[in-house]
Amino acid sequence: MNKKIKLAIISRGFSPDTISGRETVIYNLWKMAKQYYEVSLISGWKNNPTLLPKDSYKIDISTKNKAINYLKFYWNCRKYLKNINPDLILANTLEIPKMNIPTVMIVYDFNFGKAVGFENNSIIKRSLIYQKLKSVDKVIAISSATKKNILKLGISNKKVNTIHVGVDTNKFVPRDSLNKYFTILYPSRMLSGKGQHLAIEAIKLIAPELRNKLRLIIAGHISDNIYYKKIKELAEGLPVDFETNVTDLVPYYQKADIVIFPTLMEEGFGYTAVEAMSCEKPVIYSDFPAIIESTGNIGIKFRRGVASELAEGIIKLYRDKKLRLKIGKEGRNYVLNHYRWGKVFRNYQKVYDELLVNEKNG
């Protein structure tokens, strides 16, 4: 019997200790890899180490000092990798040491948590990204838009593969919703770059006689307490509800009539939009290239940052049930054809196999 390949997966965060699109992606890749490889997980934690898998290597990055967290992650990774001695590394963070082991790096986006136009510190970070991507063996971009940004850094096209992320289509499934109010959902981490204030401004622009028939639900973890307080104040007197520290967004998707994604960050992939599509919900989203790409141009796009156009999209879908149903069904079919995790994982395996063959042949 052939010995299983030893795969080390390295992530700065892991669900449910940290919840965002990138944690969802690495969690699913880890879960599927365990069926085929001998997998070791190295992950940082910010809230509670017991939320990570019991057999994982846990690194405390809960301090407020980013430099200390970086160094702790780097040196602990180095120590754990020496102990694991893997055949292959899959990483989604820059804080990994060079170990002369075939390494695959996932790149999600270049927004660094900032809204477009507020990337003053990105020059240094882009330089660091270039140096790291240059040193690894293979780079996986989660969209063609992200790949384009990687190539702009000067990374060789031969080194970069585009592999879209997956969605659990057995979990994100359609359910009929019977709501007293027309329910608009924005599921996302609460920070300025995600544009929750824009969603609230759009509701405010809708005429009162129609606004009284609507309900906006903003659901997700609070990433910025100061910003959360600001949007709570902005929403006073408006039909806006906040659901914080949500661990499972699926019921919220299923109960919504429509989903909005007015992000102000140049996302690497429209994960929120695609999850909504999997639940057969029509989506209104900012017109970033990666979101248009990931949705297959299904749904309603609006100029990023323009609250009046978002409001127009909401009104349009409110008034046209046939259009809502049409967009919803198109979206679900698109996800089923493109984003099943089994298909996504096979594309990762092709990259792994190529690297291992090259390593064997010297």
C-alpha positions in Angstrom: 0.0 0.0 0.0 1.4 3.4 -1.0 2.3 5.8 1.8 0.0 8.8 2.1 1.5 12.2 1.1 2.1 14.4 4.0 0.4 17.8 3.5 0.8 20.7 5.9 -1.9 23.4 5.7 -0.9 26.8 7.1 -3.5 29.4 7.9 -3.5 32.6 9.9 -7.0 31.9 11.0 -9.4 29.0 11.1 -13.1 28.7 11.5 -14.9 29.1 13.9 -12.3 31.0 15.8 -12.1 33.4 12.9 -14.9 33.7 10.4 -14.6 35.2 7.0 -14.5 34.0 3.4 -10.8 33.0 3.5 -11.4 30.9 6.7 -14.3 29.2 5.0 -12.1 28.3 2.0 -9.2 26.9 4.0 -11.6 25.0 6.2 -13.1 23.2 3.2 -9.8 22.5 1.6 -8.6 21.0 4.9 -11.7 18.9 5.3 -11.5 17.5 1.8 -7.7 16.9 1.9 -8.1 14.7 5.0 -9.8 12.1 2.7 -6.7 11.8 0.5 -3.6 12.9 2.4 -2.0 12.8 5.9 -2.8 16.4 6.8 -1.4 18.6 9.5 -3.0 21.9 10.2 -0.9 24.9 11.6 -3.2 27.8 12.5 -3.2 31.0 14.4 -5.9 31.8 16.9 -7.3 35.2 18.2 -10.2 34.3 20.4 -10.1 30.8 21.7 -7.6 28.0 20.9 -10.2 25.3 21.7 -12.2 26.3 18.7 -9.4 24.9 16.5 -9.3 21.2 15.7 -7.8 19.2 18.6 -4.9 17.7 16.5 -3.9 21.1 15.0 -0.8 23.1 15.8 -2.1 26.3 17.5 -0.2 29.6 17.5 -1.4 32.5 19.7 -1.7 35.7 17.6 -4.2 37.3 20.0 -2.0 40.3 21.0 -2.6 43.8 19.6 1.0 44.1 18.5 1.0 43.0 14.8 4.8 42.7 14.6 4.9 40.4 17.6 2.1 38.3 16.1 4.0 38.1 12.8 7.2 36.9 14.4 5.4 34.4 16.6 3.6 32.9 13.7 6.8 32.8 11.6 9.0 31.1 14.1 6.4 28.7 15.4 5.6 27.7 11.8 9.2 26.9 11.3 9.4 24.8 14.4 6.2 22.9 13.6 7.2 22.3 10.0 10.5 20.8 11.1 8.5 18.4 13.3 6.0 17.5 10.6 8.5 17.2 7.8 5.7 17.4 5.1 6.0 16.5 1.4 3.9 19.6 0.5 2.7 22.9 2.0 -0.5 24.7 1.3 -0.6 28.2 2.8 -2.9 31.2 2.7 -0.6 33.6 4.7 2.7 35.4 4.1 4.1 34.5 7.6 5.6 31.2 6.5 9.3 30.4 6.4 11.2 29.1 3.4 11.7 25.4 4.1 12.8 23.9 0.7 9.5 22.1 0.7 7.2 22.4 -2.4 4.8 25.2 -1.4 1.5 26.4 -2.8 0.3 29.9 -1.8 -3.3 31.0 -2.1 -3.9 34.7 -2.8 -7.4 36.0 -2.2 -7.1 39.8 -2.8 -5.0 42.9 -2.5 -7.3 45.0 -0.4 -5.5 44.6 3.0 -8.9 45.2 4.7 -9.1 48.7 3.3 -11.7 50.4 1.1 -10.5 51.4 -2.3 -8.7 54.8 -2.0 -7.4 54.1 1.5 -4.4 51.9 0.7 -1.6 54.2 1.9 0.4 51.4 3.4 -0.1 49.0 0.5 3.2 49.7 -1.3 5.2 48.0 1.5 2.8 45.2 1.7 2.8 44.7 -2.1 6.6 44.5 -2.0 6.3 41.8 0.8 3.8 39.9 -1.3 6.0 40.0 -4.3 9.0 38.6 -2.4 6.9 35.8 -0.9 5.2 34.8 -4.1 8.5 34.8 -5.9 9.8 32.4 -3.3 7.0 29.8 -3.4 6.6 27.1 -6.1 3.0 27.7 -7.1 0.4 30.5 -6.6 -3.3 30.0 -6.7 -5.4 33.0 -7.4 -9.1 32.7 -6.5 -10.2 34.7 -9.5 -8.9 35.9 -12.8 -9.1 39.5 -11.4 -6.8 38.5 -8.5 -4.4 36.7 -11.0 -4.2 40.0 -13.0 -3.1 41.8 -9.9 -0.5 39.1 -9.2 0.9 39.3 -12.7 1.2 43.1 -12.3 3.7 42.5 -9.5 6.0 40.8 -11.9 5.2 37.1 -11.0 5.5 34.7 -13.9 2.3 33.6 -15.5 3.5 30.0 -15.5 3.6 30.1 -11.7 0.0 31.2 -11.2 -3.2 29.1 -11.5 -6.7 30.5 -11.2 -8.9 28.2 -9.1 -12.3 29.7 -8.0 -13.4 28.8 -4.5 -16.2 26.4 -3.7 -19.6 26.6 -2.0 -21.3 23.8 0.0 -24.3 23.5 -2.2 -25.8 20.9 0.2 -25.7 23.5 3.0 -26.5 26.7 1.1 -29.8 25.5 -0.3 -33.1 27.4 -1.2 -35.9 27.7 1.3 -39.2 29.5 0.9 -39.4 32.7 2.9 -42.6 34.2 4.2 -41.8 37.6 5.7 -44.0 40.3 7.1 -41.6 42.8 5.6 -39.6 42.6 2.3 -36.3 41.5 3.8 -33.0 42.7 2.6 -29.9 40.9 3.9 -26.3 42.1 4.0 -24.2 39.4 5.6 -20.5 40.4 6.2 -17.9 41.3 8.8 -18.7 44.8 10.1 -15.9 47.1 9.1 -15.9 50.3 7.0 -14.4 48.6 3.9 -17.5 46.4 3.7 -19.8 49.4 3.3 -22.6 48.7 5.8 -23.0 52.5 6.0 -23.7 52.5 2.2 -26.5 50.0 2.7 -28.1 52.1 5.4 -27.8 55.3 3.3 -29.6 53.4 0.4 -32.5 52.5 2.8 -32.7 56.2 3.9 -33.0 57.3 0.2 -36.0 55.2 -0.4 -39.3 57.0 0.0 -41.0 56.5 3.4 -44.2 54.9 2.1 -42.0 52.1 0.5 -39.4 52.1 3.2 -42.0 51.1 5.8 -42.5 47.9 3.9 -38.8 47.0 4.0 -36.4 45.5 6.6 -32.6 45.6 6.2 -30.8 43.0 8.3 -27.0 43.5 8.7 -25.5 40.2 10.0 -22.0 39.2 10.8 -19.1 39.5 13.2 -18.0 42.9 14.5 -14.5 43.6 13.2 -14.4 47.3 14.1 -16.3 48.4 17.3 -15.9 52.1 16.5 -17.4 51.6 13.0 -20.2 49.4 14.5 -21.2 52.2 16.8 -21.3 54.7 13.9 -23.5 52.5 11.7 -25.9 51.9 14.7 -26.3 55.6 15.1 -26.7 56.0 11.3 -29.5 53.4 11.4 -31.6 55.1 14.1 -35.2 55.6 13.0 -34.7 53.3 10.0 -36.0 49.7 9.5 -32.5 48.3 10.1 -31.7 45.3 12.4 -28.2 44.2 13.5 -27.4 40.6 14.1 -23.8 40.4 15.5 -21.4 37.5 16.0 -23.5 35.2 13.9 -22.0 31.7 13.6 -24.3 30.4 10.9 -25.5 32.7 8.1 -27.4 30.0 6.1 -30.8 30.7 7.9 -30.4 34.4 7.2 -29.8 33.8 3.5 -32.8 31.5 3.4 -35.1 33.9 5.1 -34.1 36.9 2.9 -36.0 38.1 -0.1 -32.9 39.6 -1.6 -29.2 39.9 -0.6 -27.0 43.0 -1.1 -23.2 43.2 -1.3 -22.2 46.9 -1.4 -18.5 46.3 -0.5 -16.1 49.1 -1.0 -13.1 46.8 -1.1 -11.7 45.3 -4.2 -12.7 41.7 -3.3 -10.8 38.8 -4.6 -14.0 36.8 -5.1 -17.7 37.6 -4.5 -18.1 35.0 -1.8 -21.2 36.6 -0.2 -22.9 36.9 -3.6 -22.2 33.3 -4.5 -23.4 31.9 -1.2 -26.6 33.9 -1.7 -26.9 32.6 -5.3 -26.6 29.1 -4.0 -29.6 29.8 -1.7 -31.5 31.0 -4.9 -31.5 34.6 -3.8 -31.1 37.6 -6.2 -28.1 39.7 -5.4 -27.3 43.4 -5.8 -23.5 43.9 -5.7 -20.7 46.5 -6.2 -19.3 46.4 -9.7 -15.8 45.1 -8.9 -14.3 42.8 -11.6 -13.9 39.8 -9.3 -17.5 40.0 -8.1 -18.8 40.3 -11.7 -16.6 37.3 -12.6 -17.7 35.1 -9.7 -21.4 35.8 -10.2 -21.2 35.1 -13.9 -22.7 38.6 -14.3 -26.0 37.3 -12.8 -27.9 39.7 -10.6 -27.8 43.5 -10.5 -24.6 45.4 -10.3 -24.2 49.1 -9.3 -21.4 51.6 -9.3 -19.3 51.0 -6.2 -20.1 53.5 -3.5 -23.2 55.0 -5.1 -26.0 54.6 -2.6 -28.7 55.9 -4.9 -28.0 53.2 -7.5 -28.2 50.6 -4.7 -31.5 52.0 -3.6 -32.7 51.8 -7.2 -31.8 48.1 -7.4 -33.6 47.4 -4.2 -36.8 49.1 -5.4 -36.6 47.3 -8.8 -36.4 43.9 -7.2 -39.1 44.8 -4.6 -41.5 45.6 -7.4 -40.7 42.7 -9.7 -41.2 39.3 -8.2 -40.8 37.5 -11.5 -37.4 39.1 -11.9 -36.4 38.0 -8.4 -37.4 34.4 -9.1 -35.6 34.4 -12.5 -32.4 35.8 -11.1 -32.6 33.4 -8.1 -32.9 30.3 -10.3 -30.2 31.4 -12.7 -27.9 32.0 -9.8 -28.5 28.6 -8.2 -27.8 26.8 -11.5 -24.7 28.8 -12.0 -23.3 27.8 -8.6 -24.2 24.1 -9.1 -22.3 24.1 -12.4 -19.2 26.0 -11.3 -18.6 26.0 -7.5 -19.1 22.5 -6.1 -16.2 21.8 -3.7 -15.4 18.4 -5.3 -14.7 20.1 -8.6 -12.6 22.8 -6.9 -10.6 20.4 -4.9 -9.7 18.3 -7.9 -8.1 21.4 -9.4 -6.0 21.7 -6.3 -5.0 18.1 -6.6 -3.7 18.7 -10.1 -1.4 21.4 -8.8 -0.2 19.2 -5.9 0.5 16.3 -8.3 2.4 18.5 -10.7 4.7 19.9 -7.9 5.3 16.4 -6.4 6.3 15.0 -9.8 8.6 17.9 -10.4 10.2 17.4 -7.0 10.6 13.7 -7.6 12.3 14.3 -11.0 14.6 16.9 -9.4 
